[in-house]
């Protein structure tokens, strides 16, 4: 029962999770390597937040931007 709920959650929110984990990681790596942001401690928070926002918008719309 609990495992079924877990897999249902993953299936329903897959775009949001993809945005958070995959896109957030890519945005974080790009920002860490760029010289624009420097050594700000909030770069990772911004990057993963942006990835989560993109994934959430994709889930609401039903498709990627």
N, C-alpha and C positions, 0 to 999 in steps of 0.2 A: 504494500500500500504506500509506504513512504517513498520507496524507490520509484514507483509509478508517478507520484506527484513530482518528484525531482525531475524525471525525464520529461514530463509534461511541461514543467516550468522552462526547462532548457529549450524544448521545441517551440514554445510560444514566444520566448524572448531571445531567440538565437541571434537576431540582428543587433540587438542591444549589447549582448555579451561579446559579439564579434567586434563591434565598435569599441567597446571598452578595452578589451584585451589586445586585439590585433592592431587596430588603427591607433589606439592610445600608445602602444609600444613604438610604432613607426614615427608618430609625431614626436614622442619623447626623444627618440634617437636623433632625429633631424635637429631638434632644438638643442640637444646637448652638444652636437657637433658644430652647430653654427656659432659664430662669434657675436651674434646679435644679442643674445640673452645673458651671456656670461655665466657666472656661477650662482645664479639665483636658486634658492632652495625650493621655490614654488614652481619650477619648470615642470617637474613630473606631475604635480597636482593639476596644472593647467593642461598638460598634454593628455593625460588620462581622462580628465573632465571633458575636453573637446572630443575625444574618441567616444566617450559615453553619450555625449549630446548628439553626435552624428548617428550613432546606433539607435538612440531613442527616437530621433526624427524618422529614421528609416523604418523602425517598427510601427510608428504611428501612421506613416504614409503607406506602408506596405511594400515599399521599394526603396532602393538606394537613390540618393540625390543625383 
